Amino acid sequence: MATPAGAWVAAHAEQPPLALRARLDVILNTTDADARPAPVAAALLHAGESLLRTILGSGSTQRDAALDLLTADALVTYAFEAAATHPDTLDEQAAAAMRAFAGVVDARPN
C-alpha cells in the first residue's frame, strides 16, 4: 500500500485475510483517497464513503458485492482507529462521518 492511508493500514492494522488485503490495496492505490492533502483518518473515511457510493450506485445486492461491503467497513473502521490517535477530534470525525454517510444514502438510486 503506497499511499499514506495505505501505509497507515499496513503499519497499524492486524493483517486482514488475503482477499480483503488485496481489495484494500486496490482501493487505496486507485481511488482519490489521497488526492488532496488530508489526515490519514479523513482519507480512509473518504475511501470508504467512495466505495459505498459505488456499491449503492451499482444496485448490486448480490453476494459478489460482499467483498466490497467488507472493504468499505474495514476502511471506516481503520479511519476511526487512525482518528483515535487524536481523541480531541473524535467528535468532529464522527459528525463528519455521519454527514458523509447520510449523503451516500440520500444520493442512492431509487
Backbone as CSV, one residue per row, in Angstrom:
resi,resn,N_x,N_y,N_z,CA_x,CA_y,CA_z,C_x,C_y,C_z
1,MET,0.849,-1.170,0.000,0.000,0.000,0.000,0.897,1.236,0.000
2,ALA,0.905,1.970,-1.098,1.869,3.048,-1.292,1.401,4.412,-0.794
3,THR,0.112,4.648,-0.684,-0.369,5.953,-0.247,-0.194,6.096,1.263
4,PRO,-0.240,7.329,1.791,-0.149,7.475,3.249,-1.229,6.676,3.991
5,ALA,-2.443,6.683,3.470,-3.503,5.902,4.113,-3.186,4.411,4.040
6,GLY,-2.704,3.961,2.898,-2.328,2.559,2.755,-1.177,2.180,3.659
7,ALA,-0.214,3.074,3.779,0.922,2.817,4.666,0.461,2.736,6.114
8,TRP,-0.490,3.578,6.492,-1.009,3.534,7.860,-1.670,2.185,8.118
9,VAL,-2.510,1.740,7.185,-3.185,0.450,7.348,-2.156,-0.664,7.477
10,ALA,-1.151,-0.655,6.628,-0.127,-1.704,6.666,0.626,-1.708,7.991
11,ALA,0.854,-0.536,8.557,1.650,-0.437,9.782,0.841,-0.628,11.059
12,HIS,-0.438,-0.300,11.032,-1.205,-0.266,12.267,-2.280,-1.333,12.402
13,ALA,-2.731,-1.883,11.324,-3.839,-2.831,11.387,-3.314,-4.258,11.420
14,GLU,-4.073,-5.114,12.108,-3.749,-6.532,12.014,-3.931,-6.930,10.556
15,GLN,-3.149,-7.870,10.114,-3.245,-8.269,8.714,-4.590,-8.944,8.455
16,PRO,-5.375,-8.371,7.560,-6.676,-8.964,7.237,-6.491,-10.186,6.337
17,PRO,-7.557,-10.941,6.127,-7.482,-12.058,5.176,-6.976,-11.572,3.816
18,LEU,-6.360,-12.464,3.071,-5.706,-12.094,1.810,-6.628,-11.386,0.823
19,ALA,-7.849,-11.873,0.652,-8.761,-11.243,-0.312,-9.083,-9.808,0.103
20,LEU,-9.294,-9.601,1.397,-9.581,-8.250,1.881,-8.351,-7.363,1.744
21,ARG,-7.201,-7.895,2.074,-5.975,-7.105,1.940,-5.754,-6.683,0.484
22,ALA,-5.967,-7.609,-0.440,-5.793,-7.291,-1.859,-6.773,-6.203,-2.295
23,ARG,-8.011,-6.292,-1.822,-9.014,-5.288,-2.198,-8.674,-3.926,-1.582
24,LEU,-8.192,-3.918,-0.342,-7.748,-2.671,0.286,-6.610,-2.048,-0.516
25,ASP,-5.666,-2.880,-0.944,-4.544,-2.381,-1.753,-5.055,-1.687,-3.012
26,VAL,-5.987,-2.330,-3.696,-6.530,-1.756,-4.931,-7.236,-0.435,-4.639
27,ILE,-8.103,-0.437,-3.647,-8.874,0.770,-3.330,-7.953,1.912,-2.918
28,LEU,-7.000,1.633,-2.052,-6.147,2.706,-1.540,-5.122,3.186,-2.555
29,ASN,-4.896,2.422,-3.599,-3.931,2.841,-4.609,-4.568,3.296,-5.910
30,THR,-5.893,3.173,-6.053,-6.537,3.590,-7.299,-7.644,4.606,-7.091
31,THR,-8.011,4.897,-5.850,-9.034,5.919,-5.619,-8.349,7.229,-5.307
32,ASP,-9.143,8.239,-5.123,-8.585,9.536,-4.763,-8.479,9.687,-3.251
33,ALA,-8.251,8.567,-2.544,-8.155,8.599,-1.085,-7.099,9.581,-0.617
34,ASP,-6.057,9.770,-1.398,-5.004,10.690,-1.008,-4.793,11.784,-2.054
35,ALA,-5.815,12.076,-2.847,-5.674,13.074,-3.909,-5.533,14.485,-3.349
36,ARG,-6.110,14.708,-2.210,-5.976,16.026,-1.590,-5.283,15.847,-0.251
37,PRO,-4.535,16.831,0.179,-3.878,16.712,1.477,-4.933,16.552,2.572
38,ALA,-4.853,15.496,3.310,-5.816,15.238,4.378,-5.169,14.318,5.393
39,PRO,-5.620,14.421,6.628,-5.139,13.447,7.604,-5.517,12.036,7.156
40,VAL,-4.750,11.074,7.602,-4.990,9.681,7.210,-6.422,9.268,7.521
41,ALA,-6.922,9.635,8.693,-8.286,9.245,9.060,-9.294,9.758,8.039
42,ALA,-9.156,10.991,7.617,-10.076,11.564,6.629,-9.939,10.865,5.283
43,ALA,-8.727,10.530,4.898,-8.509,9.838,3.622,-9.140,8.450,3.641
44,LEU,-8.995,7.739,4.757,-9.594,6.408,4.869,-11.115,6.499,4.855
45,LEU,-11.659,7.462,5.577,-13.105,7.644,5.594,-13.617,7.977,4.198
46,HIS,-12.912,8.847,3.503,-13.308,9.215,2.142,-13.274,7.994,1.210
47,ALA,-12.262,7.158,1.354,-12.174,5.951,0.523,-13.347,5.017,0.808
48,GLY,-13.699,4.851,2.085,-14.842,4.010,2.440,-16.143,4.569,1.905
49,GLU,-16.306,5.878,2.029,-17.502,6.543,1.511,-17.591,6.387,-0.008
50,SER,-16.500,6.585,-0.702,-16.488,6.458,-2.166,-16.848,5.049,-2.606
51,LEU,-16.298,4.066,-1.905,-16.604,2.679,-2.253,-18.074,2.378,-1.998
52,LEU,-18.614,2.856,-0.883,-20.027,2.628,-0.600,-20.906,3.288,-1.661
53,ARG,-20.549,4.486,-2.099,-21.301,5.143,-3.184,-21.303,4.271,-4.448
54,THR,-20.144,3.698,-4.756,-20.036,2.835,-5.934,-20.929,1.608,-5.793
55,ILE,-20.904,0.990,-4.624,-21.714,-0.210,-4.387,-23.195,0.126,-4.524
56,LEU,-23.633,1.177,-3.839,-25.048,1.547,-3.898,-25.450,1.998,-5.295
57,GLY,-24.552,2.682,-5.980,-24.834,3.125,-7.339,-25.001,1.977,-8.318
58,SER,-24.318,0.879,-8.041,-24.415,-0.283,-8.929,-25.732,-1.027,-8.752
59,GLY,-26.376,-0.818,-7.607,-27.620,-1.524,-7.335,-27.429,-2.978,-6.971
60,SER,-26.201,-3.407,-6.842,-25.932,-4.813,-6.556,-26.299,-5.164,-5.125
61,THR,-27.096,-6.197,-4.995,-27.397,-6.761,-3.680,-26.993,-8.228,-3.654
62,GLN,-26.192,-8.597,-4.623,-25.780,-9.991,-4.746,-24.545,-10.273,-3.908
63,ARG,-24.250,-11.522,-3.778,-23.102,-11.976,-2.996,-21.784,-11.393,-3.508
64,ASP,-21.708,-11.089,-4.803,-20.459,-10.563,-5.357,-20.115,-9.174,-4.814
65,ALA,-21.061,-8.509,-4.169,-20.783,-7.208,-3.557,-20.248,-7.351,-2.136
66,ALA,-20.229,-8.558,-1.604,-19.847,-8.768,-0.203,-18.427,-8.299,0.099
67,LEU,-17.483,-8.599,-0.767,-16.103,-8.195,-0.500,-15.977,-6.671,-0.489
68,ASP,-16.667,-6.001,-1.400,-16.612,-4.542,-1.403,-17.270,-3.956,-0.156
69,LEU,-18.377,-4.544,0.294,-19.006,-4.073,1.531,-18.080,-4.271,2.725
70,LEU,-17.432,-5.419,2.779,-16.473,-5.690,3.849,-15.309,-4.707,3.786
71,THR,-14.862,-4.390,2.588,-13.760,-3.441,2.412,-14.170,-2.043,2.868
72,ALA,-15.366,-1.611,2.496,-15.849,-0.298,2.937,-15.924,-0.246,4.460
73,ASP,-16.423,-1.314,5.060,-16.493,-1.387,6.518,-15.100,-1.306,7.135
74,ALA,-14.156,-2.025,6.567,-12.782,-2.005,7.085,-12.178,-0.611,6.964
75,LEU,-12.407,0.061,5.853,-11.862,1.408,5.662,-12.393,2.380,6.714
76,VAL,-13.682,2.295,6.997,-14.272,3.181,8.004,-13.748,2.823,9.394
77,THR,-13.636,1.539,9.678,-13.073,1.108,10.963,-11.656,1.628,11.121
78,TYR,-10.841,1.470,10.093,-9.466,1.973,10.139,-9.445,3.491,10.288
79,ALA,-10.395,4.173,9.659,-10.452,5.634,9.777,-10.617,6.047,11.237
80,PHE,-11.493,5.348,11.941,-11.699,5.702,13.344,-10.551,5.240,14.230
81,GLU,-9.896,4.163,13.868,-8.688,3.772,14.602,-7.615,4.847,14.436
82,ALA,-7.470,5.352,13.228,-6.487,6.414,12.988,-6.888,7.695,13.714
83,ALA,-8.170,8.015,13.702,-8.646,9.225,14.379,-8.465,9.127,15.887
84,ALA,-8.492,7.921,16.424,-8.371,7.732,17.875,-7.010,8.166,18.404
85,THR,-6.043,8.328,17.518,-4.739,8.817,17.973,-4.812,10.291,18.366
86,HIS,-5.912,10.944,17.985,-6.169,12.342,18.360,-7.578,12.407,18.954
87,PRO,-7.746,11.945,20.198,-9.085,11.847,20.783,-9.863,13.160,20.796
88,ASP,-9.165,14.270,20.818,-9.849,15.560,20.835,-10.597,15.847,19.537
89,THR,-10.329,15.087,18.485,-11.011,15.305,17.202,-12.083,14.254,16.916
90,LEU,-12.283,13.294,17.821,-13.216,12.201,17.536,-14.647,12.686,17.323
91,ASP,-15.114,13.622,18.132,-16.478,14.131,17.937,-16.637,14.737,16.551
92,GLU,-15.660,15.524,16.151,-15.695,16.144,14.823,-15.649,15.078,13.726
93,GLN,-14.795,14.078,13.904,-14.682,12.992,12.916,-16.000,12.223,12.812
94,ALA,-16.610,11.923,13.954,-17.871,11.176,13.946,-18.972,11.979,13.260
95,ALA,-19.044,13.266,13.547,-20.055,14.114,12.911,-19.837,14.184,11.404
96,ALA,-18.588,14.314,10.988,-18.277,14.348,9.553,-18.657,13.032,8.890
97,ALA,-18.388,11.925,9.562,-18.732,10.612,9.006,-20.243,10.464,8.868
98,MET,-20.981,10.890,9.880,-22.444,10.788,9.799,-22.988,11.621,8.644
99,ARG,-22.453,12.819,8.470,-22.895,13.661,7.341,-22.557,12.997,6.008
100,ALA,-21.346,12.465,5.912,-20.913,11.830,4.661,-21.794,10.641,4.320
101,PHE,-22.056,9.785,5.301,-22.831,8.586,5.017,-24.309,8.891,4.834
102,ALA,-24.814,9.934,5.471,-26.187,10.360,5.202,-26.304,10.815,3.753
103,GLY,-25.276,11.497,3.262,-25.263,11.922,1.865,-25.222,10.752,0.901
104,VAL,-24.522,9.702,1.278,-24.459,8.497,0.439,-25.843,7.884,0.329
105,VAL,-26.520,7.758,1.445,-27.852,7.151,1.452,-28.832,8.025,0.679
106,ASP,-28.773,9.333,0.886,-29.685,10.244,0.190,-29.469,10.234,-1.320
107,ALA,-28.252,9.968,-1.763,-27.919,10.027,-3.189,-28.138,8.711,-3.918
108,ARG,-28.479,7.655,-3.205,-28.599,6.353,-3.872,-29.795,6.346,-4.817
109,PRO,-29.672,5.560,-5.896,-30.782,5.480,-6.854,-31.980,4.768,-6.230
110,ASN,-33.152,5.136,-6.684,-34.381,4.511,-6.146,-34.624,3.168,-6.728
